[in-house]
Amino acid sequence: MKLFPIARPLVLATVLIASFASAQATKTPPSCDEIVALHQAGVSSEDLLGILATQGVPTLAAADIARLEKAGVNEAVIKKLKSAVPTATTRTIGVEDVKLLASSGVPEAQILALVESAVVTAPPTAEQVLELVRAGVPASVIKALRAKAVAPSTLAPAVAAPTLEDLPRLAREGVGADVVVKRIRESDARFDVNVDQLVVLTRQGVPGEVLKEVWARRRATTTSGNDAGTTPAGATSTTPLTPTPESRPVATFSLHKESAGGFSVLAPGDFAARREARGANALVTFTKGEPDATGLADAEISVFRYRSTAPERLVETNLTPIANDFLNRLRASYASRKLTAVFGDPRPTRLAGRPAIVCRASTSAADGTVHSGEIAVTWSGDQIFVISTAARTDQPENVVSGLSTCLRSFAVDAGGERPAPAKDDAETVAALAETWRTAVTSRNAALYDALCGDVADAVAHRTAFTTLCDRICHPDRRLVMEPATSNDGVWTVPCRILGGNQPEAVTLRFAKRDGKFVLATP
């Protein structure tokens, strides 16, 4: 039955009021969404107060109260609702609340007042701060949110926190994944968990949505060899492409250049190379040991490239769906080989001078053998690149960290153009220094190579570049460059890396070679 525009809200109001009347026995307080719906349907403030009197007054968060005020709900109703809101010492507000308020059009001053009067549930991570910026949240609000954030452990949980041992039991009892995730979030649970335990939980029937939440809430005390370089949710962190200095490798490499594919990558010197080609698609794999029955070797790094059938879709905003699509197909491929796959949250990063998505990955075979590593997805032109690493959990740490270095060294040939000479040397060097900044902050090895010119040892050069990027490419670090100075034809640009435990220094030196400036160090 079709409803005329005027009749529709009246019918909706009637239905909503009737539904509350029929629920009299259960006395379920209305939610924020239901109150907004009743108000927009034309229900009077007297009727709303009557519903609150019969069904009970809900305990709403400060963000919900602000949302109701923005929607124009009567002041008497707001006052009644506020009577059930916890006092300022226990009222909480989080990142998602702030994003919702900003997207709803709540004024900056009102959001700021809410943040300053509430307890912030957890300090926002660097990724969450980026989400807030993209959502249009004012800088003053973000600053207040970070300043007010307290450790989650100082907040009393509303419900008992589930443990890892509880999760299989809840799954057996048929408790829905959404209910378990909600309980984890409401209790602000934290878990001492590693990749091996996730695999076991998968076999015990714990849903993927729950495992994803558990992995995001792992504690910093997790020290399993499978999780080297990982960071707990809510902590200031680096991406998987940015390891800590302790995880840097002690390994020897070779530089593999795929001229037909337009890419290059460091590979462990003692690994065997294999290549497959299927039309426009190609797979290059470097392995340690022979692959077993599942197709996995003791350790490996591979580069898979395939041509997109819709290159117009290859933009940064579509990268996450593209990566998720590939991971889903990869999971199905693993399943056909009787392997269980667990993927971490895809995270945005930069690789080969391009936007990229990276995530942790783990596979488990029926005999208990576990491989773990990373998967990165990026593109260049009309080609999508997937770079992955995997190592059995019994492999030495230098093998694991060496594979991570190889992944981060990946480069494409495109994007290696140096700036044109300016009207004088000072401006030319300034432009070269900015180009260097772009190269190291986006891991654009091709651009870095263009600044350095010909080098004697390409392997050492690429390794040094990757290590330099590791020093700079932290989300909470920034690079400060000072003016260039000249001495006997050599131009020097002092730089500082801020944001770590202590500032680090990097000095650029540009000297002319064959009539053009090249980067001498580092």
Secondary structure, DSSP 8 states (H G I E B T S, - for coil): ----TTHHHHHHHHHHHHHHHHTTTT-----HHHHHHHHHTT--HHHHHHHHHHH------HHHHHHHHHHT--HHHHHHHHTTS--TTT-EE-HHHHHHHHHTT--HHHHHHHHHHSEESS---HHHHHHHHHTT--HHHHHHHHHHB--GGGS--SS----TTHHHHHHHTT--HHHHHHHHHHHT--B---HHHHHHHHHTT--HHHHHHHHHTB-TT---GGGTT---TTS----TTS--GGG-----EEEEEETTTTEEEEEETT-EEEEEEETTEEEEEEEES---TTS--SEEEEEEEEE-S-GGG-SGGGHHHHHHHHHHHHHHHHHHTTEEEEE---EEEEETTEEEEEEEEEEEETTS-EEEEEEEEEEETTEEEEEEEEEETTS-HHHHHHHHHHHHT-EESSS-------SSHHHHHHHHHHHHHHHHHTT-HHHHHHHH-S-S-HHHHHHHHHHHHHHH--TT-EEEE---EEETTEEEEEEEEESSSS-EEEEEEEEEETTEEEEEE-
